[in-house]
Amino acid sequence: METGEILKKDSEWLSENMAKLQESYEGKWIAIVNKKIIAFGKNFGEAFDLAKKKFPNINPLIDYVPKKEALIL
């Protein structure tokens, strides 16, 4: 599977699971690869750095999990 296709599937998974992810990762940045959270942090750089340490050859999807009151559907 190509990187673009993986990122698209991970992005779709993120959208579908955002409400559930807020329970554990509210206010944090998360790194996703193949529909799995591989790292998280308090800012983009921290999440990215932790993800690259675990999977140096993979570009993860990094996104912010907003606080529940900030989420507009």
PDB file of N, CA, C and O in Angstrom:
ATOM      1  N   MET A   1       0.842  -1.172   0.000  1.00  0.00           N
ATOM      2  CA  MET A   1       0.000   0.000   0.000  1.00  0.00           C
ATOM      3  C   MET A   1       0.895   1.245   0.000  1.00  0.00           C
ATOM      4  O   MET A   1       1.890   1.298   0.722  1.00  0.00           O
ATOM      5  N   GLU A   2       0.541   2.232  -0.801  1.00  0.00           N
ATOM      6  CA  GLU A   2       1.317   3.461  -0.889  1.00  0.00           C
ATOM      7  C   GLU A   2       1.086   4.351   0.329  1.00  0.00           C
ATOM      8  O   GLU A   2       0.055   4.261   0.995  1.00  0.00           O
ATOM      9  N   THR A   3       2.054   5.203   0.603  1.00  0.00           N
ATOM     10  CA  THR A   3       1.967   6.095   1.759  1.00  0.00           C
ATOM     11  C   THR A   3       0.710   6.945   1.727  1.00  0.00           C
ATOM     12  O   THR A   3       0.039   7.092   2.749  1.00  0.00           O
ATOM     13  N   GLY A   4       0.379   7.506   0.572  1.00  0.00           N
ATOM     14  CA  GLY A   4      -0.817   8.340   0.458  1.00  0.00           C
ATOM     15  C   GLY A   4      -2.087   7.581   0.786  1.00  0.00           C
ATOM     16  O   GLY A   4      -2.994   8.120   1.420  1.00  0.00           O
ATOM     17  N   GLU A   5      -2.153   6.342   0.359  1.00  0.00           N
ATOM     18  CA  GLU A   5      -3.326   5.508   0.630  1.00  0.00           C
ATOM     19  C   GLU A   5      -3.420   5.173   2.123  1.00  0.00           C
ATOM     20  O   GLU A   5      -4.509   5.178   2.697  1.00  0.00           O
ATOM     21  N   ILE A   6      -2.286   4.886   2.740  1.00  0.00           N
ATOM     22  CA  ILE A   6      -2.257   4.595   4.178  1.00  0.00           C
ATOM     23  C   ILE A   6      -2.711   5.822   4.967  1.00  0.00           C
ATOM     24  O   ILE A   6      -3.522   5.708   5.886  1.00  0.00           O
ATOM     25  N   LEU A   7      -2.187   6.993   4.609  1.00  0.00           N
ATOM     26  CA  LEU A   7      -2.571   8.221   5.310  1.00  0.00           C
ATOM     27  C   LEU A   7      -4.060   8.507   5.149  1.00  0.00           C
ATOM     28  O   LEU A   7      -4.708   8.967   6.089  1.00  0.00           O
ATOM     29  N   LYS A   8      -4.606   8.238   3.965  1.00  0.00           N
ATOM     30  CA  LYS A   8      -6.040   8.457   3.736  1.00  0.00           C
ATOM     31  C   LYS A   8      -6.863   7.541   4.636  1.00  0.00           C
ATOM     32  O   LYS A   8      -7.824   7.984   5.263  1.00  0.00           O
ATOM     33  N   LYS A   9      -6.489   6.267   4.700  1.00  0.00           N
ATOM     34  CA  LYS A   9      -7.219   5.317   5.546  1.00  0.00           C
ATOM     35  C   LYS A   9      -7.086   5.686   7.021  1.00  0.00           C
ATOM     36  O   LYS A   9      -8.052   5.582   7.778  1.00  0.00           O
ATOM     37  N   ASP A  10      -5.896   6.117   7.430  1.00  0.00           N
ATOM     38  CA  ASP A  10      -5.697   6.536   8.820  1.00  0.00           C
ATOM     39  C   ASP A  10      -6.521   7.781   9.137  1.00  0.00           C
ATOM     40  O   ASP A  10      -7.066   7.904  10.234  1.00  0.00           O
ATOM     41  N   SER A  11      -6.610   8.694   8.190  1.00  0.00           N
ATOM     42  CA  SER A  11      -7.407   9.908   8.382  1.00  0.00           C
ATOM     43  C   SER A  11      -8.889   9.574   8.528  1.00  0.00           C
ATOM     44  O   SER A  11      -9.578  10.145   9.372  1.00  0.00           O
ATOM     45  N   GLU A  12      -9.372   8.654   7.709  1.00  0.00           N
ATOM     46  CA  GLU A  12     -10.771   8.212   7.811  1.00  0.00           C
ATOM     47  C   GLU A  12     -11.021   7.553   9.165  1.00  0.00           C
ATOM     48  O   GLU A  12     -12.038   7.813   9.809  1.00  0.00           O
ATOM     49  N   TRP A  13     -10.093   6.701   9.593  1.00  0.00           N
ATOM     50  CA  TRP A  13     -10.216   6.030  10.892  1.00  0.00           C
ATOM     51  C   TRP A  13     -10.250   7.053  12.024  1.00  0.00           C
ATOM     52  O   TRP A  13     -11.039   6.930  12.961  1.00  0.00           O
ATOM     53  N   LEU A  14      -9.391   8.060  11.928  1.00  0.00           N
ATOM     54  CA  LEU A  14      -9.349   9.111  12.942  1.00  0.00           C
ATOM     55  C   LEU A  14     -10.697   9.820  13.038  1.00  0.00           C
ATOM     56  O   LEU A  14     -11.216  10.026  14.135  1.00  0.00           O
ATOM     57  N   SER A  15     -11.258  10.189  11.903  1.00  0.00           N
ATOM     58  CA  SER A  15     -12.560  10.877  11.898  1.00  0.00           C
ATOM     59  C   SER A  15     -13.648  10.011  12.513  1.00  0.00           C
ATOM     60  O   SER A  15     -14.468  10.491  13.294  1.00  0.00           O
ATOM     61  N   GLU A  16     -13.650   8.741  12.158  1.00  0.00           N
ATOM     62  CA  GLU A  16     -14.674   7.816  12.658  1.00  0.00           C
ATOM     63  C   GLU A  16     -14.544   7.560  14.164  1.00  0.00           C
ATOM     64  O   GLU A  16     -15.535   7.248  14.823  1.00  0.00           O
ATOM     65  N   ASN A  17     -13.349   7.687  14.702  1.00  0.00           N
ATOM     66  CA  ASN A  17     -13.094   7.327  16.098  1.00  0.00           C
ATOM     67  C   ASN A  17     -12.758   8.503  17.012  1.00  0.00           C
ATOM     68  O   ASN A  17     -12.341   8.297  18.152  1.00  0.00           O
ATOM     69  N   MET A  18     -12.931   9.718  16.531  1.00  0.00           N
ATOM     70  CA  MET A  18     -12.522  10.889  17.311  1.00  0.00           C
ATOM     71  C   MET A  18     -13.184  10.942  18.689  1.00  0.00           C
ATOM     72  O   MET A  18     -12.508  11.206  19.683  1.00  0.00           O
ATOM     73  N   ALA A  19     -14.479  10.696  18.762  1.00  0.00           N
ATOM     74  CA  ALA A  19     -15.172  10.773  20.056  1.00  0.00           C
ATOM     75  C   ALA A  19     -14.573   9.788  21.060  1.00  0.00           C
ATOM     76  O   ALA A  19     -14.392  10.125  22.230  1.00  0.00           O
ATOM     77  N   LYS A  20     -14.269   8.585  20.608  1.00  0.00           N
ATOM     78  CA  LYS A  20     -13.679   7.579  21.496  1.00  0.00           C
ATOM     79  C   LYS A  20     -12.244   7.968  21.881  1.00  0.00           C
ATOM     80  O   LYS A  20     -11.825   7.768  23.021  1.00  0.00           O
ATOM     81  N   LEU A  21     -11.507   8.517  20.931  1.00  0.00           N
ATOM     82  CA  LEU A  21     -10.125   8.917  21.200  1.00  0.00           C
ATOM     83  C   LEU A  21     -10.053  10.043  22.224  1.00  0.00           C
ATOM     84  O   LEU A  21      -9.079  10.153  22.968  1.00  0.00           O
ATOM     85  N   GLN A  22     -11.082  10.873  22.257  1.00  0.00           N
ATOM     86  CA  GLN A  22     -11.093  11.973  23.221  1.00  0.00           C
ATOM     87  C   GLN A  22     -11.074  11.468  24.661  1.00  0.00           C
ATOM     88  O   GLN A  22     -10.593  12.165  25.554  1.00  0.00           O
ATOM     89  N   GLU A  23     -11.584  10.283  24.891  1.00  0.00           N
ATOM     90  CA  GLU A  23     -11.599   9.731  26.247  1.00  0.00           C
ATOM     91  C   GLU A  23     -10.184   9.565  26.800  1.00  0.00           C
ATOM     92  O   GLU A  23      -9.955   9.762  27.993  1.00  0.00           O
ATOM     93  N   SER A  24      -9.241   9.205  25.939  1.00  0.00           N
ATOM     94  CA  SER A  24      -7.871   8.939  26.390  1.00  0.00           C
ATOM     95  C   SER A  24      -6.857   9.999  25.975  1.00  0.00           C
ATOM     96  O   SER A  24      -5.842  10.177  26.649  1.00  0.00           O
ATOM     97  N   TYR A  25      -7.116  10.707  24.874  1.00  0.00           N
ATOM     98  CA  TYR A  25      -6.102  11.598  24.305  1.00  0.00           C
ATOM     99  C   TYR A  25      -6.559  13.049  24.167  1.00  0.00           C
ATOM    100  O   TYR A  25      -5.964  13.813  23.407  1.00  0.00           O
ATOM    101  N   GLU A  26      -7.592  13.431  24.880  1.00  0.00           N
ATOM    102  CA  GLU A  26      -8.126  14.790  24.809  1.00  0.00           C
ATOM    103  C   GLU A  26      -7.029  15.827  25.079  1.00  0.00           C
ATOM    104  O   GLU A  26      -6.331  15.760  26.091  1.00  0.00           O
ATOM    105  N   GLY A  27      -6.891  16.785  24.156  1.00  0.00           N
ATOM    106  CA  GLY A  27      -5.890  17.836  24.312  1.00  0.00           C
ATOM    107  C   GLY A  27      -4.472  17.425  23.967  1.00  0.00           C
ATOM    108  O   GLY A  27      -3.529  18.161  24.260  1.00  0.00           O
ATOM    109  N   LYS A  28      -4.301  16.264  23.350  1.00  0.00           N
ATOM    110  CA  LYS A  28      -2.973  15.751  22.997  1.00  0.00           C
ATOM    111  C   LYS A  28      -2.849  15.603  21.477  1.00  0.00           C
ATOM    112  O   LYS A  28      -3.844  15.576  20.752  1.00  0.00           O
ATOM    113  N   TRP A  29      -1.623  15.510  21.028  1.00  0.00           N
ATOM    114  CA  TRP A  29      -1.317  15.201  19.632  1.00  0.00           C
ATOM    115  C   TRP A  29      -1.057  13.700  19.545  1.00  0.00           C
ATOM    116  O   TRP A  29      -0.359  13.143  20.392  1.00  0.00           O
ATOM    117  N   ILE A  30      -1.612  13.044  18.531  1.00  0.00           N
ATOM    118  CA  ILE A  30      -1.431  11.601  18.373  1.00  0.00           C
ATOM    119  C   ILE A  30      -0.798  11.286  17.022  1.00  0.00           C
ATOM    120  O   ILE A  30      -0.998  12.002  16.041  1.00  0.00           O
ATOM    121  N   ALA A  31      -0.038  10.207  16.995  1.00  0.00           N
ATOM    122  CA  ALA A  31       0.584   9.710  15.769  1.00  0.00           C
ATOM    123  C   ALA A  31      -0.069   8.375  15.436  1.00  0.00           C
ATOM    124  O   ALA A  31      -0.138   7.480  16.278  1.00  0.00           O
ATOM    125  N   ILE A  32      -0.548   8.250  14.200  1.00  0.00           N
ATOM    126  CA  ILE A  32      -1.290   7.063  13.784  1.00  0.00           C
ATOM    127  C   ILE A  32      -0.603   6.415  12.586  1.00  0.00           C
ATOM    128  O   ILE A  32      -0.193   7.095  11.646  1.00  0.00           O
ATOM    129  N   VAL A  33      -0.486   5.093  12.636  1.00  0.00           N
ATOM    130  CA  VAL A  33       0.003   4.290  11.516  1.00  0.00           C
ATOM    131  C   VAL A  33      -0.861   3.047  11.436  1.00  0.00           C
ATOM    132  O   VAL A  33      -1.011   2.325  12.422  1.00  0.00           O
ATOM    133  N   ASN A  34      -1.424   2.796  10.276  1.00  0.00           N
ATOM    134  CA  ASN A  34      -2.273   1.620  10.048  1.00  0.00           C
ATOM    135  C   ASN A  34      -3.387   1.501  11.087  1.00  0.00           C
ATOM    136  O   ASN A  34      -3.635   0.427  11.635  1.00  0.00           O
ATOM    137  N   LYS A  35      -4.051   2.627  11.344  1.00  0.00           N
ATOM    138  CA  LYS A  35      -5.207   2.685  12.243  1.00  0.00           C
ATOM    139  C   LYS A  35      -4.857   2.352  13.693  1.00  0.00           C
ATOM    140  O   LYS A  35      -5.708   1.890  14.453  1.00  0.00           O
ATOM    141  N   LYS A  36      -3.601   2.590  14.068  1.00  0.00           N
ATOM    142  CA  LYS A  36      -3.166   2.364  15.447  1.00  0.00           C
ATOM    143  C   LYS A  36      -2.409   3.591  15.935  1.00  0.00           C
ATOM    144  O   LYS A  36      -1.625   4.185  15.194  1.00  0.00           O
ATOM    145  N   ILE A  37      -2.648   3.961  17.175  1.00  0.00           N
ATOM    146  CA  ILE A  37      -1.917   5.067  17.772  1.00  0.00           C
ATOM    147  C   ILE A  37      -0.568   4.525  18.228  1.00  0.00           C
ATOM    148  O   ILE A  37      -0.493   3.635  19.076  1.00  0.00           O
ATOM    149  N   ILE A  38       0.493   5.075  17.651  1.00  0.00           N
ATOM    150  CA  ILE A  38       1.831   4.586  17.975  1.00  0.00           C
ATOM    151  C   ILE A  38       2.572   5.518  18.925  1.00  0.00           C
ATOM    152  O   ILE A  38       3.579   5.132  19.518  1.00  0.00           O
ATOM    153  N   ALA A  39       2.069   6.758  19.072  1.00  0.00           N
ATOM    154  CA  ALA A  39       2.702   7.720  19.977  1.00  0.00           C
ATOM    155  C   ALA A  39       1.741   8.874  20.221  1.00  0.00           C
ATOM    156  O   ALA A  39       0.801   9.092  19.456  1.00  0.00           O
ATOM    157  N   PHE A  40       1.993   9.605  21.299  1.00  0.00           N
ATOM    158  CA  PHE A  40       1.222  10.818  21.567  1.00  0.00           C
ATOM    159  C   PHE A  40       2.080  11.758  22.400  1.00  0.00           C
ATOM    160  O   PHE A  40       3.041  11.343  23.047  1.00  0.00           O
ATOM    161  N   GLY A  41       1.714  13.025  22.370  1.00  0.00           N
ATOM    162  CA  GLY A  41       2.468  14.006  23.133  1.00  0.00           C
ATOM    163  C   GLY A  41       1.686  15.284  23.326  1.00  0.00           C
ATOM    164  O   GLY A  41       0.566  15.428  22.836  1.00  0.00           O
ATOM    165  N   LYS A  42       2.294  16.213  24.052  1.00  0.00           N
ATOM    166  CA  LYS A  42       1.607  17.471  24.355  1.00  0.00           C
ATOM    167  C   LYS A  42       1.701  18.471  23.205  1.00  0.00           C
ATOM    168  O   LYS A  42       0.999  19.482  23.198  1.00  0.00           O
ATOM    169  N   ASN A  43       2.583  18.183  22.220  1.00  0.00           N
ATOM    170  CA  ASN A  43       2.669  19.032  21.032  1.00  0.00           C
ATOM    171  C   ASN A  43       3.029  18.173  19.822  1.00  0.00           C
ATOM    172  O   ASN A  43       3.371  16.998  19.952  1.00  0.00           O
ATOM    173  N   PHE A  44       2.944  18.788  18.643  1.00  0.00           N
ATOM    174  CA  PHE A  44       3.205  18.061  17.401  1.00  0.00           C
ATOM    175  C   PHE A  44       4.592  17.427  17.411  1.00  0.00           C
ATOM    176  O   PHE A  44       4.745  16.245  17.102  1.00  0.00           O
ATOM    177  N   GLY A  45       5.598  18.217  17.766  1.00  0.00           N
ATOM    178  CA  GLY A  45       6.973  17.734  17.730  1.00  0.00           C
ATOM    179  C   GLY A  45       7.216  16.533  18.623  1.00  0.00           C
ATOM    180  O   GLY A  45       7.914  15.596  18.236  1.00  0.00           O
ATOM    181  N   GLU A  46       6.648  16.559  19.803  1.00  0.00           N
ATOM    182  CA  GLU A  46       6.826  15.442  20.731  1.00  0.00           C
ATOM    183  C   GLU A  46       6.202  14.166  20.166  1.00  0.00           C
ATOM    184  O   GLU A  46       6.824  13.104  20.203  1.00  0.00           O
ATOM    185  N   ALA A  47       4.987  14.264  19.648  1.00  0.00           N
ATOM    186  CA  ALA A  47       4.323  13.090  19.071  1.00  0.00           C
ATOM    187  C   ALA A  47       5.104  12.573  17.866  1.00  0.00           C
ATOM    188  O   ALA A  47       5.292  11.365  17.717  1.00  0.00           O
ATOM    189  N   PHE A  48       5.555  13.482  17.012  1.00  0.00           N
ATOM    190  CA  PHE A  48       6.309  13.094  15.823  1.00  0.00           C
ATOM    191  C   PHE A  48       7.626  12.424  16.200  1.00  0.00           C
ATOM    192  O   PHE A  48       7.960  11.366  15.665  1.00  0.00           O
ATOM    193  N   ASP A  49       8.373  13.030  17.115  1.00  0.00           N
ATOM    194  CA  ASP A  49       9.668  12.467  17.520  1.00  0.00           C
ATOM    195  C   ASP A  49       9.524  11.076  18.128  1.00  0.00           C
ATOM    196  O   ASP A  49      10.307  10.179  17.817  1.00  0.00           O
ATOM    197  N   LEU A  50       8.534  10.893  18.989  1.00  0.00           N
ATOM    198  CA  LEU A  50       8.309   9.573  19.589  1.00  0.00           C
ATOM    199  C   LEU A  50       7.925   8.546  18.527  1.00  0.00           C
ATOM    200  O   LEU A  50       8.377   7.402  18.572  1.00  0.00           O
ATOM    201  N   ALA A  51       7.091   8.956  17.574  1.00  0.00           N
ATOM    202  CA  ALA A  51       6.679   8.047  16.499  1.00  0.00           C
ATOM    203  C   ALA A  51       7.876   7.647  15.640  1.00  0.00           C
ATOM    204  O   ALA A  51       8.015   6.478  15.280  1.00  0.00           O
ATOM    205  N   LYS A  52       8.742   8.607  15.309  1.00  0.00           N
ATOM    206  CA  LYS A  52       9.900   8.308  14.463  1.00  0.00           C
ATOM    207  C   LYS A  52      10.925   7.434  15.182  1.00  0.00           C
ATOM    208  O   LYS A  52      11.646   6.670  14.540  1.00  0.00           O
ATOM    209  N   LYS A  53      10.995   7.538  16.505  1.00  0.00           N
ATOM    210  CA  LYS A  53      11.889   6.656  17.259  1.00  0.00           C
ATOM    211  C   LYS A  53      11.407   5.212  17.166  1.00  0.00           C
ATOM    212  O   LYS A  53      12.211   4.288  17.047  1.00  0.00           O
ATOM    213  N   LYS A  54      10.092   5.024  17.221  1.00  0.00           N
ATOM    214  CA  LYS A  54       9.526   3.674  17.159  1.00  0.00           C
ATOM    215  C   LYS A  54       9.528   3.123  15.742  1.00  0.00           C
ATOM    216  O   LYS A  54       9.807   1.943  15.528  1.00  0.00           O
ATOM    217  N   PHE A  55       9.213   3.984  14.769  1.00  0.00           N
ATOM    218  CA  PHE A  55       9.103   3.570  13.370  1.00  0.00           C
ATOM    219  C   PHE A  55       9.837   4.573  12.481  1.00  0.00           C
ATOM    220  O   PHE A  55       9.196   5.412  11.850  1.00  0.00           O
ATOM    221  N   PRO A  56      11.164   4.502  12.420  1.00  0.00           N
ATOM    222  CA  PRO A  56      11.937   5.514  11.693  1.00  0.00           C
ATOM    223  C   PRO A  56      11.670   5.576  10.190  1.00  0.00           C
ATOM    224  O   PRO A  56      11.907   6.613   9.572  1.00  0.00           O
ATOM    225  N   ASN A  57      11.193   4.510   9.601  1.00  0.00           N
ATOM    226  CA  ASN A  57      10.988   4.482   8.153  1.00  0.00           C
ATOM    227  C   ASN A  57       9.546   4.729   7.727  1.00  0.00           C
ATOM    228  O   ASN A  57       9.210   4.570   6.553  1.00  0.00           O
ATOM    229  N   ILE A  58       8.697   5.116   8.666  1.00  0.00           N
ATOM    230  CA  ILE A  58       7.282   5.329   8.363  1.00  0.00           C
ATOM    231  C   ILE A  58       6.903   6.763   8.705  1.00  0.00           C
ATOM    232  O   ILE A  58       7.299   7.293   9.743  1.00  0.00           O
ATOM    233  N   ASN A  59       6.133   7.381   7.820  1.00  0.00           N
ATOM    234  CA  ASN A  59       5.615   8.722   8.089  1.00  0.00           C
ATOM    235  C   ASN A  59       4.214   8.591   8.666  1.00  0.00           C
ATOM    236  O   ASN A  59       3.284   8.224   7.948  1.00  0.00           O
ATOM    237  N   PRO A  60       4.050   8.883   9.947  1.00  0.00           N
ATOM    238  CA  PRO A  60       2.743   8.736  10.580  1.00  0.00           C
ATOM    239  C   PRO A  60       1.825   9.919  10.274  1.00  0.00           C
ATOM    240  O   PRO A  60       2.278  10.993   9.877  1.00  0.00           O
ATOM    241  N   LEU A  61       0.551   9.699  10.466  1.00  0.00           N
ATOM    242  CA  LEU A  61      -0.418  10.788  10.461  1.00  0.00           C
ATOM    243  C   LEU A  61      -0.380  11.386  11.863  1.00  0.00           C
ATOM    244  O   LEU A  61      -0.561  10.668  12.847  1.00  0.00           O
ATOM    245  N   ILE A  62      -0.150  12.676  11.962  1.00  0.00           N
ATOM    246  CA  ILE A  62      -0.125  13.358  13.258  1.00  0.00           C
ATOM    247  C   ILE A  62      -1.313  14.313  13.293  1.00  0.00           C
ATOM    248  O   ILE A  62      -1.508  15.103  12.369  1.00  0.00           O
ATOM    249  N   ASP A  63      -2.096  14.240  14.349  1.00  0.00           N
ATOM    250  CA  ASP A  63      -3.247  15.134  14.466  1.00  0.00           C
ATOM    251  C   ASP A  63      -3.519  15.432  15.932  1.00  0.00           C
ATOM    252  O   ASP A  63      -3.097  14.705  16.830  1.00  0.00           O
ATOM    253  N   TYR A  64      -4.234  16.517  16.138  1.00  0.00           N
ATOM    254  CA  TYR A  64      -4.591  16.978  17.474  1.00  0.00           C
ATOM    255  C   TYR A  64      -5.971  16.460  17.845  1.00  0.00           C
ATOM    256  O   TYR A  64      -6.899  16.512  17.037  1.00  0.00           O
ATOM    257  N   VAL A  65      -6.103  15.964  19.060  1.00  0.00           N
ATOM    258  CA  VAL A  65      -7.401  15.516  19.561  1.00  0.00           C
ATOM    259  C   VAL A  65      -7.951  16.657  20.414  1.00  0.00           C
ATOM    260  O   VAL A  65      -7.463  16.905  21.516  1.00  0.00           O
ATOM    261  N   PRO A  66      -8.972  17.352  19.898  1.00  0.00           N
ATOM    262  CA  PRO A  66      -9.483  18.512  20.632  1.00  0.00           C
ATOM    263  C   PRO A  66     -10.215  18.123  21.905  1.00  0.00           C
ATOM    264  O   PRO A  66     -10.656  16.987  22.074  1.00  0.00           O
ATOM    265  N   LYS A  67     -10.329  19.092  22.786  1.00  0.00           N
ATOM    266  CA  LYS A  67     -11.118  18.885  23.999  1.00  0.00           C
ATOM    267  C   LYS A  67     -12.574  18.744  23.595  1.00  0.00           C
ATOM    268  O   LYS A  67     -13.011  19.336  22.609  1.00  0.00           O
ATOM    269  N   LYS A  68     -13.316  17.969  24.350  1.00  0.00           N
ATOM    270  CA  LYS A  68     -14.699  17.659  23.988  1.00  0.00           C
ATOM    271  C   LYS A  68     -15.528  18.898  23.713  1.00  0.00           C
ATOM    272  O   LYS A  68     -16.297  18.923  22.752  1.00  0.00           O
ATOM    273  N   GLU A  69     -15.388  19.922  24.534  1.00  0.00           N
ATOM    274  CA  GLU A  69     -16.205  21.112  24.335  1.00  0.00           C
ATOM    275  C   GLU A  69     -15.794  21.890  23.084  1.00  0.00           C
ATOM    276  O   GLU A  69     -16.542  22.753  22.625  1.00  0.00           O
ATOM    277  N   ALA A  70     -14.604  21.593  22.522  1.00  0.00           N
ATOM    278  CA  ALA A  70     -14.132  22.292  21.328  1.00  0.00           C
ATOM    279  C   ALA A  70     -14.528  21.576  20.042  1.00  0.00           C
ATOM    280  O   ALA A  70     -14.407  22.152  18.961  1.00  0.00           O
ATOM    281  N   LEU A  71     -14.993  20.344  20.133  1.00  0.00           N
ATOM    282  CA  LEU A  71     -15.318  19.557  18.947  1.00  0.00           C
ATOM    283  C   LEU A  71     -16.664  19.973  18.388  1.00  0.00           C
ATOM    284  O   LEU A  71     -17.679  19.936  19.083  1.00  0.00           O
ATOM    285  N   ILE A  72     -16.659  20.370  17.126  1.00  0.00           N
ATOM    286  CA  ILE A  72     -17.892  20.735  16.437  1.00  0.00           C
ATOM    287  C   ILE A  72     -18.093  19.736  15.315  1.00  0.00           C
ATOM    288  O   ILE A  72     -17.237  19.587  14.443  1.00  0.00           O
ATOM    289  N   LEU A  73     -19.215  19.060  15.340  1.00  0.00           N
ATOM    290  CA  LEU A  73     -19.492  18.050  14.315  1.00  0.00           C
ATOM    291  C   LEU A  73     -20.304  18.629  13.195  1.00  0.00           C
ATOM    292  O   LEU A  73     -20.633  17.923  12.242  1.00  0.00           O
TER     293      LEU A  73
END
